[in-house]
Amino acid sequence: MPRQSGLAAVPGRIVFEPAYRSAEAVRGLEDYDYLWLLWQFNRTATAGWHPTVRPPRLGGNRRVGVFATRSPFRPNPIGLSSVRLTSVETDNSLGPILHVVGADLVDGTPIYDIKPYLPYTDCHPEARSGFATEGCDRRLEVVCSDRMLQRIEPGIRDLLPELLAQDPRPRYQDDPERRYTMRIGQHEVTFHISRDQLIIDNIE
């Protein structure tokens, strides 16, 4: 899962609960390119919260206020993501299905609401981003043998380098000897990082 929405072209689909499976409810949505999703951090909802957190972006050593971060450990565990809408499908049994790209939600995440993204009011290119932009342009070179890449299906195979190039480690972990494991789809990917290269050791 990317650190933020829009950082990788992760495909996803939004399926409505039976009470909301109405084609009328999504009428006109296909005229928008991007959507805002309001959703629940359902895996951390009962974990509690603290006024300050240690963001991985700052190496996990410096505390900032929880409201200055996008930490999942919040007074109200609500997430906000901007995703690109690629199509609206009508399914005979599931009703309208929204196909999106750039999601940062795990499978099964409850979505509270969907709103259209309006560039004339939602886009602020001159805005400051605090600590969140520190090192955000750094990307690793992903090294993997063709033999290992052939073990995974094409869709995930194309997405794998894009996800890993963002360096999924917390900032404070910088041990070149350490092996990391990350689950992508149905696969366990083991890798290590040497300087500016992320080297995939194994895919199962």
TORLOLO-120114 format. One record per atom (N, C-alpha, C): atom name; residue number from 1; z, x, y. Coordinates in nm, 2 decimals. Example, Ala and Ser with C-alpha at 12.3 -4.5 7.8 and 13.67 -1.06 7.14 Angstrom:
   name   resi        Z        X        Y
      N      1     0.78     1.32    -0.57
     CA      1     0.78     1.23    -0.45
      C      1     0.78     1.32    -0.33
      N      2     0.71     1.28    -0.22
     CA      2     0.71     1.37    -0.11
      C      2     0.79     1.29     0.00
! end
This chain:
   name   resi        Z        X        Y
      N      1     0.00     0.08    -0.12
     CA      1     0.00     0.00     0.00
      C      1     0.00     0.09     0.12
      N      2    -0.09     0.06     0.22
     CA      2    -0.09     0.15     0.34
      C      2     0.04     0.13     0.42
      N      3     0.07     0.23     0.51
     CA      3     0.19     0.22     0.59
      C      3     0.18     0.10     0.69
      N      4     0.06     0.07     0.74
     CA      4     0.04    -0.04     0.83
      C      4    -0.09    -0.11     0.80
      N      5    -0.10    -0.23     0.85
     CA      5    -0.23    -0.30     0.82
      C      5    -0.34    -0.23     0.89
      N      6    -0.46    -0.24     0.84
     CA      6    -0.58    -0.19     0.90
      C      6    -0.61    -0.04     0.88
      N      7    -0.51     0.03     0.82
     CA      7    -0.53     0.17     0.80
      C      7    -0.62     0.20     0.68
      N      8    -0.63     0.11     0.59
     CA      8    -0.72     0.13     0.47
      C      8    -0.79     0.00     0.44
      N      9    -0.91     0.00     0.38
     CA      9    -0.98    -0.12     0.35
      C      9    -0.93    -0.19     0.22
      N     10    -0.80    -0.22     0.22
     CA     10    -0.75    -0.28     0.10
      C     10    -0.79    -0.43     0.10
      N     11    -0.86    -0.47    -0.01
     CA     11    -0.90    -0.61    -0.02
      C     11    -0.78    -0.70    -0.06
      N     12    -0.79    -0.82    -0.02
     CA     12    -0.68    -0.92    -0.06
      C     12    -0.73    -1.06    -0.05
      N     13    -0.66    -1.15    -0.10
     CA     13    -0.70    -1.29    -0.09
      C     13    -0.57    -1.37    -0.06
      N     14    -0.58    -1.47     0.02
     CA     14    -0.47    -1.56     0.06
      C     14    -0.49    -1.69    -0.01
      N     15    -0.40    -1.73    -0.10
     CA     15    -0.41    -1.85    -0.18
      C     15    -0.30    -1.94    -0.13
      N     16    -0.33    -2.06    -0.09
     CA     16    -0.23    -2.16    -0.04
      C     16    -0.15    -2.23    -0.15
      N     17    -0.03    -2.26    -0.11
     CA     17     0.05    -2.34    -0.20
      C     17    -0.01    -2.48    -0.21
      N     18     0.01    -2.56    -0.32
     CA     18    -0.05    -2.69    -0.33
      C     18    -0.04    -2.78    -0.21
      N     19     0.07    -2.79    -0.14
     CA     19     0.09    -2.88    -0.03
      C     19    -0.01    -2.84     0.09
      N     20    -0.06    -2.72     0.09
     CA     20    -0.14    -2.68     0.21
      C     20    -0.28    -2.65     0.17
      N     21    -0.32    -2.69     0.05
     CA     21    -0.46    -2.66     0.01
      C     21    -0.56    -2.77     0.07
      N     22    -0.57    -2.76     0.20
     CA     22    -0.66    -2.85     0.27
      C     22    -0.77    -2.77     0.34
      N     23    -0.89    -2.82     0.31
     CA     23    -1.01    -2.75     0.38
      C     23    -1.00    -2.78     0.53
      N     24    -0.94    -2.89     0.57
     CA     24    -0.93    -2.93     0.71
      C     24    -0.84    -2.82     0.78
      N     25    -0.74    -2.77     0.71
     CA     25    -0.65    -2.68     0.78
      C     25    -0.71    -2.55     0.82
      N     26    -0.82    -2.51     0.75
     CA     26    -0.89    -2.38     0.78
      C     26    -1.02    -2.40     0.85
      N     27    -1.05    -2.52     0.89
     CA     27    -1.18    -2.55     0.96
      C     27    -1.19    -2.47     1.09
      N     28    -1.30    -2.40     1.10
     CA     28    -1.32    -2.32     1.22
      C     28    -1.27    -2.17     1.21
      N     29    -1.19    -2.14     1.10
     CA     29    -1.14    -2.01     1.09
      C     29    -1.24    -1.91     1.06
      N     30    -1.35    -1.95     1.00
     CA     30    -1.46    -1.85     0.97
      C     30    -1.53    -1.80     1.10
      N     31    -1.50    -1.85     1.21
     CA     31    -1.55    -1.81     1.34
      C     31    -1.48    -1.69     1.40
      N     32    -1.37    -1.65     1.33
     CA     32    -1.29    -1.54     1.38
      C     32    -1.31    -1.42     1.29
      N     33    -1.30    -1.30     1.34
     CA     33    -1.31    -1.18     1.26
      C     33    -1.18    -1.13     1.21
      N     34    -1.07    -1.15     1.29
     CA     34    -0.94    -1.10     1.25
      C     34    -0.83    -1.21     1.25
      N     35    -0.73    -1.19     1.17
     CA     35    -0.62    -1.28     1.16
      C     35    -0.49    -1.21     1.18
      N     36    -0.39    -1.28     1.23
     CA     36    -0.25    -1.24     1.23
      C     36    -0.18    -1.31     1.11
      N     37    -0.11    -1.23     1.03
     CA     37    -0.03    -1.29     0.92
      C     37     0.12    -1.27     0.95
      N     38     0.19    -1.38     0.94
     CA     38     0.34    -1.37     0.95
      C     38     0.39    -1.39     0.81
      N     39     0.47    -1.30     0.76
     CA     39     0.51    -1.30     0.62
      C     39     0.65    -1.25     0.60
      N     40     0.70    -1.26     0.48
     CA     40     0.84    -1.23     0.45
      C     40     0.84    -1.10     0.37
      N     41     0.94    -1.01     0.41
     CA     41     0.97    -0.89     0.33
      C     41     1.06    -0.94     0.21
      N     42     0.99    -1.00     0.12
     CA     42     1.07    -1.07     0.01
      C     42     1.14    -0.98    -0.08
      N     43     1.10    -0.85    -0.09
     CA     43     1.16    -0.76    -0.18
      C     43     1.28    -0.69    -0.12
      N     44     1.30    -0.71     0.01
     CA     44     1.42    -0.65     0.08
      C     44     1.50    -0.75     0.16
      N     45     1.47    -0.88     0.13
     CA     45     1.53    -0.99     0.21
      C     45     1.68    -0.99     0.20
      N     46     1.73    -0.95     0.08
     CA     46     1.88    -0.96     0.06
      C     46     1.95    -0.83     0.08
      N     47     1.88    -0.73     0.13
     CA     47     1.93    -0.59     0.13
      C     47     2.02    -0.57     0.26
      N     48     2.02    -0.67     0.35
     CA     48     2.09    -0.65     0.48
      C     48     2.02    -0.56     0.58
      N     49     2.08    -0.54     0.69
     CA     49     2.02    -0.46     0.80
      C     49     2.12    -0.38     0.87
      N     50     2.07    -0.29     0.95
     CA     50     2.16    -0.21     1.04
      C     50     2.09    -0.20     1.18
      N     51     2.17    -0.18     1.28
     CA     51     2.11    -0.18     1.42
      C     51     2.02    -0.06     1.44
      N     52     2.04     0.05     1.36
     CA     52     1.95     0.17     1.37
      C     52     1.90     0.20     1.23
      N     53     1.78     0.26     1.23
     CA     53     1.72     0.31     1.10
      C     53     1.66     0.45     1.12
      N     54     1.63     0.51     1.01
     CA     54     1.57     0.64     1.01
      C     54     1.42     0.63     0.97
      N     55     1.33     0.62     1.06
     CA     55     1.19     0.60     1.03
      C     55     1.13     0.72     0.95
      N     56     1.05     0.70     0.85
     CA     56     0.99     0.81     0.78
      C     56     0.90     0.90     0.87
      N     57     0.84     0.83     0.97
     CA     57     0.75     0.90     1.06
      C     57     0.82     1.01     1.14
      N     58     0.96     1.00     1.15
     CA     58     1.04     1.10     1.22
      C     58     1.11     1.19     1.13
      N     59     1.06     1.19     1.00
     CA     59     1.12     1.28     0.90
      C     59     1.25     1.23     0.84
      N     60     1.29     1.11     0.87
     CA     60     1.41     1.05     0.82
      C     60     1.54     1.11     0.87
      N     61     1.53     1.19     0.98
     CA     61     1.65     1.26     1.03
      C     61     1.70     1.20     1.16
      N     62     1.62     1.12     1.23
     CA     62     1.65     1.07     1.36
      C     62     1.66     0.92     1.36
      N     63     1.76     0.87     1.42
     CA     63     1.78     0.72     1.42
      C     63     1.73     0.67     1.55
      N     64     1.66     0.55     1.53
     CA     64     1.62     0.47     1.64
      C     64     1.66     0.32     1.62
      N     65     1.65     0.24     1.72
     CA     65     1.69     0.10     1.70
      C     65     1.59     0.03     1.61
      N     66     1.64    -0.06     1.53
     CA     66     1.56    -0.13     1.43
      C     66     1.45    -0.21     1.50
      N     67     1.47    -0.25     1.62
     CA     67     1.36    -0.33     1.69
      C     67     1.26    -0.24     1.75
      N     68     1.28    -0.11     1.75
     CA     68     1.18    -0.01     1.79
      C     68     1.09     0.04     1.67
      N     69     1.11    -0.03     1.56
     CA     69     1.04     0.01     1.43
      C     69     0.98    -0.11     1.36
      N     70     0.91    -0.08     1.26
     CA     70     0.86    -0.19     1.17
      C     70     0.93    -0.19     1.04
      N     71     1.05    -0.14     1.04
     CA     71     1.13    -0.13     0.91
      C     71     1.14    -0.27     0.85
      N     72     1.14    -0.27     0.71
     CA     72     1.16    -0.40     0.64
      C     72     1.30    -0.45     0.64
      N     73     1.39    -0.37     0.68
     CA     73     1.54    -0.40     0.68
      C     73     1.58    -0.46     0.82
      N     74     1.56    -0.59     0.84
     CA     74     1.57    -0.65     0.97
      C     74     1.66    -0.77     0.96
      N     75     1.72    -0.81     1.08
     CA     75     1.80    -0.93     1.07
      C     75     1.73    -1.05     1.01
      N     76     1.60    -1.07     1.05
     CA     76     1.52    -1.17     0.98
      C     76     1.40    -1.09     0.92
      N     77     1.39    -1.09     0.79
     CA     77     1.29    -1.00     0.72
      C     77     1.15    -1.06     0.73
      N     78     1.09    -1.05     0.86
     CA     78     0.96    -1.10     0.88
      C     78     0.87    -0.99     0.92
      N     79     0.75    -0.99     0.85
     CA     79     0.65    -0.89     0.88
      C     79     0.53    -0.95     0.96
      N     80     0.46    -0.86     1.02
     CA     80     0.34    -0.91     1.10
      C     80     0.23    -0.81     1.07
      N     81     0.11    -0.86     1.03
     CA     81    -0.01    -0.78     1.00
      C     81    -0.13    -0.84     1.06
      N     82    -0.22    -0.75     1.10
     CA     82    -0.35    -0.79     1.15
      C     82    -0.45    -0.75     1.04
      N     83    -0.53    -0.85     0.99
     CA     83    -0.63    -0.82     0.88
      C     83    -0.76    -0.88     0.92
      N     84    -0.87    -0.82     0.86
     CA     84    -1.00    -0.87     0.89
      C     84    -1.04    -0.98     0.79
      N     85    -1.09    -1.09     0.84
     CA     85    -1.13    -1.20     0.76
      C     85    -1.28    -1.17     0.72
      N     86    -1.30    -1.17     0.59
     CA     86    -1.44    -1.14     0.54
      C     86    -1.51    -1.27     0.50
      N     87    -1.43    -1.37     0.44
     CA     87    -1.50    -1.49     0.40
      C     87    -1.39    -1.60     0.37
      N     88    -1.43    -1.72     0.38
     CA     88    -1.35    -1.84     0.34
      C     88    -1.42    -1.90     0.22
      N     89    -1.35    -1.90     0.11
     CA     89    -1.41    -1.96    -0.01
      C     89    -1.34    -2.09    -0.05
      N     90    -1.42    -2.18    -0.11
     CA     90    -1.36    -2.31    -0.15
      C     90    -1.36    -2.31    -0.30
      N     91    -1.24    -2.32    -0.36
     CA     91    -1.22    -2.32    -0.51
      C     91    -1.18    -2.46    -0.55
      N     92    -1.24    -2.50    -0.66
     CA     92    -1.22    -2.64    -0.71
      C     92    -1.07    -2.66    -0.74
      N     93    -1.00    -2.56    -0.79
     CA     93    -0.86    -2.59    -0.83
      C     93    -0.76    -2.53    -0.73
      N     94    -0.80    -2.42    -0.66
     CA     94    -0.71    -2.36    -0.56
      C     94    -0.73    -2.40    -0.42
      N     95    -0.83    -2.47    -0.39
     CA     95    -0.86    -2.51    -0.25
      C     95    -0.92    -2.39    -0.17
      N     96    -0.90    -2.39    -0.04
     CA     96    -0.95    -2.28     0.04
      C     96    -0.88    -2.15     0.00
      N     97    -0.96    -2.04    -0.01
     CA     97    -0.91    -1.90    -0.03
      C     97    -0.96    -1.82     0.08
      N     98    -0.88    -1.74     0.15
     CA     98    -0.92    -1.65     0.25
      C     98    -0.93    -1.51     0.19
      N     99    -1.04    -1.45     0.21
     CA     99    -1.06    -1.31     0.17
      C     99    -1.05    -1.22     0.29
      N    100    -0.96    -1.12     0.27
     CA    100    -0.93    -1.04     0.39
      C    100    -0.94    -0.89     0.35
      N    101    -0.94    -0.80     0.44
     CA    101    -0.95    -0.66     0.42
      C    101    -0.85    -0.59     0.52
      N    102    -0.78    -0.49     0.47
     CA    102    -0.68    -0.42     0.55
      C    102    -0.54    -0.47     0.54
      N    103    -0.51    -0.54     0.44
     CA    103    -0.37    -0.59     0.42
      C    103    -0.28    -0.48     0.38
      N    104    -0.15    -0.50     0.42
     CA    104    -0.04    -0.41     0.38
      C    104     0.07    -0.49     0.31
      N    105     0.03    -0.59     0.24
     CA    105     0.13    -0.68     0.17
      C    105     0.12    -0.66     0.02
      N    106     0.23    -0.65    -0.05
     CA    106     0.23    -0.64    -0.19
      C    106     0.19    -0.78    -0.25
      N    107     0.14    -0.78    -0.37
     CA    107     0.09    -0.90    -0.44
      C    107     0.21    -1.00    -0.45
      N    108     0.18    -1.12    -0.41
     CA    108     0.28    -1.23    -0.42
      C    108     0.37    -1.24    -0.29
      N    109     0.33    -1.17    -0.19
     CA    109     0.41    -1.18    -0.06
      C    109     0.40    -1.32    -0.01
      N    110     0.51    -1.39     0.03
     CA    110     0.51    -1.52     0.09
      C    110     0.46    -1.51     0.23
      N    111     0.36    -1.58     0.27
     CA    111     0.30    -1.58     0.41
      C    111     0.35    -1.71     0.47
      N    112     0.42    -1.69     0.59
     CA    112     0.47    -1.81     0.66
      C    112     0.36    -1.88     0.75
      N    113     0.27    -1.80     0.81
     CA    113     0.18    -1.86     0.90
      C    113     0.06    -1.77     0.91
      N    114    -0.05    -1.83     0.96
     CA    114    -0.18    -1.76     0.98
      C    114    -0.23    -1.80     1.12
      N    115    -0.26    -1.70     1.20
     CA    115    -0.30    -1.73     1.34
      C    115    -0.43    -1.64     1.37
      N    116    -0.52    -1.70     1.44
     CA    116    -0.64    -1.61     1.48
      C    116    -0.60    -1.50     1.58
      N    117    -0.67    -1.39     1.56
     CA    117    -0.65    -1.28     1.65
      C    117    -0.75    -1.30     1.76
      N    118    -0.69    -1.29     1.89
     CA    118    -0.77    -1.31     2.01
      C    118    -0.78    -1.18     2.09
      N    119    -0.89    -1.11     2.08
     CA    119    -0.90    -0.98     2.15
      C    119    -0.88    -0.99     2.30
      N    120    -0.91    -1.10     2.37
     CA    120    -0.89    -1.10     2.51
      C    120    -0.74    -1.10     2.55
      N    121    -0.66    -1.14     2.46
     CA    121    -0.51    -1.14     2.49
      C    121    -0.43    -1.05     2.40
      N    122    -0.48    -1.03     2.28
     CA    122    -0.40    -0.95     2.18
      C    122    -0.42    -0.80     2.19
      N    123    -0.53    -0.76     2.25
     CA    123    -0.57    -0.62     2.24
      C    123    -0.53    -0.55     2.37
      N    124    -0.45    -0.44     2.36
     CA    124    -0.40    -0.37     2.47
      C    124    -0.42    -0.22     2.45
      N    125    -0.55    -0.17     2.46
     CA    125    -0.58    -0.03     2.43
      C    125    -0.50     0.07     2.51
      N    126    -0.45     0.04     2.63
     CA    126    -0.38     0.13     2.71
      C    126    -0.24     0.14     2.68
      N    127    -0.19     0.06     2.59
     CA    127    -0.04     0.05     2.56
      C    127     0.01     0.18     2.50
      N    128     0.13     0.22     2.54
     CA    128     0.20     0.33     2.47
      C    128     0.25     0.29     2.33
      N    129     0.27     0.38     2.24
     CA    129     0.31     0.35     2.10
      C    129     0.43     0.42     2.06
      N    130     0.51     0.48     2.15
     CA    130     0.63     0.55     2.12
      C    130     0.61     0.66     2.01
      N    131     0.71     0.67     1.92
     CA    131     0.70     0.77     1.82
      C    131     0.60     0.74     1.71
      N    132     0.55     0.61     1.71
     CA    132     0.47     0.57     1.59
      C    132     0.34     0.64     1.58
      N    133     0.29     0.70     1.69
     CA    133     0.16     0.77     1.68
      C    133     0.18     0.92     1.65
      N    134     0.30     0.97     1.63
     CA    134     0.32     1.11     1.60
      C    134     0.26     1.15     1.47
      N    135     0.16     1.23     1.47
     CA    135     0.10     1.27     1.34
      C    135     0.01     1.17     1.27
      N    136    -0.02     1.06     1.35
     CA    136    -0.09     0.95     1.28
      C    136    -0.24     0.99     1.25
      N    137    -0.29     1.09     1.32
     CA    137    -0.43     1.13     1.30
      C    137    -0.45     1.23     1.19
      N    138    -0.34     1.28     1.13
     CA    138    -0.34     1.38     1.03
      C    138    -0.39     1.31     0.90
      N    139    -0.49     1.36     0.84
     CA    139    -0.54     1.31     0.71
      C    139    -0.56     1.43     0.61
      N    140    -0.52     1.41     0.49
     CA    140    -0.53     1.51     0.38
      C    140    -0.66     1.50     0.32
      N    141    -0.71     1.62     0.27
     CA    141    -0.83     1.62     0.18
      C    141    -0.78     1.59     0.04
      N    142    -0.84     1.48    -0.02
     CA    142    -0.80     1.44    -0.16
      C    142    -0.89     1.51    -0.26
      N    143    -0.83     1.58    -0.35
     CA    143    -0.90     1.66    -0.45
      C    143    -0.87     1.60    -0.59
      N    144    -0.98     1.56    -0.66
     CA    144    -0.96     1.49    -0.79
      C    144    -1.09     1.52    -0.87
      N    145    -1.07     1.55    -1.00
     CA    145    -1.19     1.57    -1.09
      C    145    -1.26     1.44    -1.11
      N    146    -1.39     1.45    -1.13
     CA    146    -1.47     1.33    -1.16
      C    146    -1.43     1.27    -1.29
      N    147    -1.38     1.35    -1.39
     CA    147    -1.33     1.30    -1.52
      C    147    -1.22     1.21    -1.50
      N    148    -1.12     1.24    -1.41
     CA    148    -1.01     1.15    -1.39
      C    148    -1.05     1.03    -1.31
      N    149    -1.13     1.04    -1.22
     CA    149    -1.17     0.93    -1.14
      C    149    -1.24     0.82    -1.22
      N    150    -1.31     0.86    -1.33
     CA    150    -1.38     0.77    -1.42
      C    150    -1.28     0.68    -1.50
      N    151    -1.16     0.72    -1.49
     CA    151    -1.06     0.64    -1.57
      C    151    -1.02     0.50    -1.50
      N    152    -1.06     0.49    -1.37
     CA    152    -1.02     0.37    -1.30
      C    152    -1.14     0.29    -1.26
      N    153    -1.12     0.16    -1.24
     CA    153    -1.24     0.08    -1.21
      C    153    -1.29     0.11    -1.07
      N    154    -1.42     0.07    -1.04
     CA    154    -1.49     0.11    -0.92
      C    154    -1.42     0.07    -0.79
      N    155    -1.37    -0.05    -0.78
     CA    155    -1.31    -0.09    -0.66
      C    155    -1.19    -0.01    -0.62
      N    156    -1.10     0.02    -0.71
     CA    156    -0.98     0.11    -0.68
      C    156    -1.03     0.25    -0.67
      N    157    -1.13     0.29    -0.74
     CA    157    -1.18     0.43    -0.73
      C    157    -1.22     0.46    -0.59
      N    158    -1.29     0.37    -0.52
     CA    158    -1.33     0.39    -0.39
      C    158    -1.21     0.39    -0.29
      N    159    -1.11     0.31    -0.32
     CA    159    -1.00     0.30    -0.23
      C    159    -0.90     0.41    -0.24
      N    160    -0.89     0.47    -0.36
     CA    160    -0.79     0.57    -0.39
      C    160    -0.79     0.69    -0.28
      N    161    -0.90     0.75    -0.25
     CA    161    -0.89     0.86    -0.16
      C    161    -0.85     0.82    -0.02
      N    162    -0.89     0.69     0.02
     CA    162    -0.86     0.64     0.15
      C    162    -0.70     0.62     0.16
      N    163    -0.64     0.57     0.06
     CA    163    -0.50     0.55     0.06
      C    163    -0.42     0.68     0.06
      N    164    -0.46     0.77    -0.03
     CA    164    -0.39     0.90    -0.05
      C    164    -0.41     0.99     0.07
      N    165    -0.52     0.99     0.14
     CA    165    -0.54     1.08     0.25
      C    165    -0.44     1.06     0.36
      N    166    -0.38     0.94     0.37
     CA    166    -0.28     0.92     0.47
      C    166    -0.14     0.98     0.44
      N    167    -0.13     1.05     0.33
     CA    167    -0.01     1.11     0.29
      C    167     0.11     1.01     0.27
      N    168     0.12     0.96     0.15
     CA    168     0.22     0.85     0.12
      C    168     0.36     0.90     0.12
      N    169     0.38     1.03     0.13
     CA    169     0.52     1.08     0.12
      C    169     0.60     1.05     0.25
      N    170     0.73     1.03     0.24
     CA    170     0.81     1.03     0.36
      C    170     0.80     1.17     0.43
      N    171     0.80     1.17     0.56
     CA    171     0.78     1.29     0.64
      C    171     0.87     1.41     0.60
      N    172     0.99     1.38     0.56
     CA    172     1.09     1.48     0.53
      C    172     1.07     1.55     0.40
      N    173     0.98     1.50     0.31
     CA    173     0.95     1.56     0.19
      C    173     0.83     1.65     0.20
      N    174     0.85     1.78     0.19
     CA    174     0.74     1.88     0.21
      C    174     0.75     2.00     0.11
      N    175     0.77     1.96    -0.02
     CA    175     0.79     2.06    -0.12
      C    175     0.66     2.08    -0.20
      N    176     0.58     2.19    -0.18
     CA    176     0.45     2.20    -0.25
      C    176     0.46     2.20    -0.40
      N    177     0.58     2.23    -0.46
     CA    177     0.60     2.23    -0.60
      C    177     0.63     2.09    -0.66
      N    178     0.66     2.00    -0.58
     CA    178     0.71     1.87    -0.62
      C    178     0.59     1.78    -0.66
      N    179     0.60     1.71    -0.77
     CA    179     0.50     1.61    -0.82
      C    179     0.54     1.47    -0.78
      N    180     0.45     1.39    -0.73
     CA    180     0.48     1.26    -0.69
      C    180     0.40     1.16    -0.77
      N    181     0.45     1.04    -0.79
     CA    181     0.38     0.94    -0.87
      C    181     0.37     0.81    -0.78
      N    182     0.25     0.76    -0.78
     CA    182     0.22     0.64    -0.70
      C    182     0.15     0.54    -0.79
      N    183     0.18     0.41    -0.78
     CA    183     0.11     0.31    -0.86
      C    183     0.00     0.25    -0.77
      N    184    -0.12     0.25    -0.82
     CA    184    -0.23     0.19    -0.75
      C    184    -0.30     0.10    -0.85
      N    185    -0.30    -0.03    -0.83
     CA    185    -0.35    -0.13    -0.93
      C    185    -0.27    -0.12    -1.05
      N    186    -0.34    -0.10    -1.16
     CA    186    -0.27    -0.08    -1.29
      C    186    -0.25     0.06    -1.33
      N    187    -0.27     0.15    -1.24
     CA    187    -0.27     0.30    -1.27
      C    187    -0.15     0.37    -1.21
      N    188    -0.10     0.47    -1.28
     CA    188    -0.01     0.56    -1.22
      C    188    -0.08     0.69    -1.19
      N    189    -0.07     0.73    -1.06
     CA    189    -0.14     0.85    -1.01
      C    189    -0.04     0.95    -0.98
      N    190    -0.05     1.07    -1.04
     CA    190     0.04     1.18    -1.02
      C    190    -0.03     1.29    -0.93
      N    191     0.04     1.34    -0.83
     CA    191    -0.03     1.43    -0.74
      C    191     0.07     1.53    -0.68
      N    192     0.02     1.64    -0.62
     CA    192     0.11     1.72    -0.54
      C    192     0.03     1.76    -0.42
      N    193     0.10     1.81    -0.32
     CA    193     0.03     1.84    -0.19
      C    193     0.05     1.99    -0.16
      N    194    -0.06     2.06    -0.13
     CA    194    -0.06     2.20    -0.09
      C    194    -0.13     2.21     0.04
      N    195    -0.05     2.24     0.15
     CA    195    -0.11     2.25     0.28
      C    195    -0.17     2.12     0.32
      N    196    -0.30     2.12     0.34
     CA    196    -0.37     2.00     0.39
      C    196    -0.45     1.93     0.27
      N    197    -0.42     1.97     0.15
     CA    197    -0.48     1.91     0.04
      C    197    -0.39     1.83    -0.05
      N    198    -0.43     1.71    -0.09
     CA    198    -0.36     1.63    -0.19
      C    198    -0.44     1.64    -0.32
      N    199    -0.37     1.70    -0.42
     CA    199    -0.44     1.73    -0.54
      C    199    -0.39     1.63    -0.65
      N    200    -0.48     1.55    -0.71
     CA    200    -0.44     1.46    -0.81
      C    200    -0.43     1.53    -0.94
      N    201    -0.32     1.53    -1.01
     CA    201    -0.29     1.60    -1.13
      C    201    -0.33     1.51    -1.25
      N    202    -0.30     1.38    -1.24
     CA    202    -0.33     1.29    -1.36
      C    202    -0.34     1.15    -1.31
      N    203    -0.42     1.07    -1.38
     CA    203    -0.43     0.93    -1.36
      C    203    -0.42     0.86    -1.50
      N    204    -0.32     0.77    -1.51
     CA    204    -0.30     0.69    -1.64
      C    204    -0.32     0.55    -1.61
! end
